[in-house]
């Protein structure tokens, strides 16, 4: 559980840094990388919480 939380925090931080690079440089590759990172982080988080909810119900 702790490992998952730290992983999610680091991925969200990487996405935020990528967006800051995009704002600072204006290069679209940082924006694309940030959006991809954010998308997959949120998908993983939703999957994790779905498993937790299913464990509580069953």
HELIX and SHEET records of a PDB file:
HELIX    1   1 UNK A    2  UNK A   25  1                                  24    
HELIX    2   2 UNK A   28  UNK A   57  1                                  30    
END                                                                             
